[in-house]
Amino acid sequence: MFGRSKSPEPKASFDDDAALEALGYKPSFKREFTNIATISFAFSIMGMCSSIATTFDTPMLYAAGPASAVWCWILGACMCLTLGASIAEIVSAFPTAGGLYTASAALVPKRFRAPVGFTVGWLNLLGQVAGVSSTEFGLARMILAAAVIGTDGAFEVTQHKIVGVFIGLLAVHGILNSLATKWLARMTSSFVFVNVGATIIIIIVMLAMTPRSEMHPPNYVFGSAGIVNEAGAWPTGIAFLFGLLSVQWTMTDYDATAHISEEVQRAAYAAPSAIFVAVVGTGLIGWLLNIVMVLCSGPLADLPGPSGMSFFQIMFLRIGKTGTLILWVFVCFTAFAVVQTALQATARTLYAISRDHGLPDRGVFGTVSTRTKTPLPGLLDLASPIAANAIFALTTVALDLSYIVPIACRRIFRNHPDVHFKPGPFSMPGAIGWAANCICVTWTMFIAIILCFPTYLPTTAQTMNYASVIFGGVLTLALTWYILDAHKYYKGPQGNVGRHLGENALSNESSERDVVQLVADDDEKLKNDEK
């Protein structure tokens, strides 16, 4: 019964679209993302080798040194696994383009739906935009670092050049994200192979090209010899925690996969599974990459070198100019793919909030192109390289805080009569689910505080961490607008088939019956058309 159609659409489309309509949303996108494309998208949003390359300086040079890079990664990865699994559960139950923003309204009583949805939506959008900005800025630096090494230091990197490359890359990504979903899915399918493949090749080549006598001893990589407090007057324990920025920034934006779920086949299964697989894979392979880079890093005093990037400099030291530049192309392509997928998710987030009137745009961004079936407009020149260091922390803080709100609400209001949460195909059993939810909420609140600290004492205008200032400023302006005006017409995430999401969310008693009935109606309609 499921999926018979005269059209060339995927077989699962009726099942997916029926479930989406039962949640209160009329399908607006073509479901072109297969399982492999969805997993590739989830891996690509984290970037692994390019994300580690971009942020490797933080634990190595601005936290507690080499051991901080190694141990902070695995510590953060384990905590991120609890957050990723918790997000995957909610995405499985609410596979919509709004992601956790949409789910948040169905997980709280009616009187809280508008303020909670508004807060989660703006937090998520702020994190998405900061993520695109920080990744694109990192890619611009990576390209210019290659130019420095390629010209043997003759090329000079200036702020104006970084901004110029940054703007050019944003324009390219904006144009690409205006393509039809079919082409976006085809491009995305290849990203995972470049991402994981480049990481594994770098690991192998680095180990093969580094003489055994020049590798650092275990006590430097894992022990006290690798603890070097480079955070000024901060205690070593606090300085060590600053190294968490690398893993937390790399392993965030989990729900980006949820934002394309209306374009994914068998979304309730594929989207959460892709999130979980990507978190586990990135955590383990990323840890191995950090270990190898520290093992082969050479004298700490020589970093970051002429290129201005420690990761690139270590590769140059061990592999040489030609080999490094060849491998660097794939690292840069990985970063390019990260921005491509991140901007795609940002456009869907903007679309979801705009169609619910949560932006002062009169619904402009809540429009779908009739030709490409993608949100309008595709070009989002919303990012800025100003206060670049703070943007990395801001990405993590804003996104992760937006995630834990619906996770916490699901538990707090689980017995409220207005809340009907039906677990999707991906769910954790009782005690494990509770433990994962509690750990990720506690950890996120802790890490949000740590990442807002200035990373060097004494603090000056140049060493100040402006993440908290930007975060507080944007949120204050948004909430002020909500109190003064937006509350009059923003009522929380809304279905577009005439019913409110919270009132139409799948309940324990009716969800499967609603889906089956909707699919049966589609089948009946097809029979009549065939006659």
Disulfide bonds with the S-S distance in Angstrom:
none
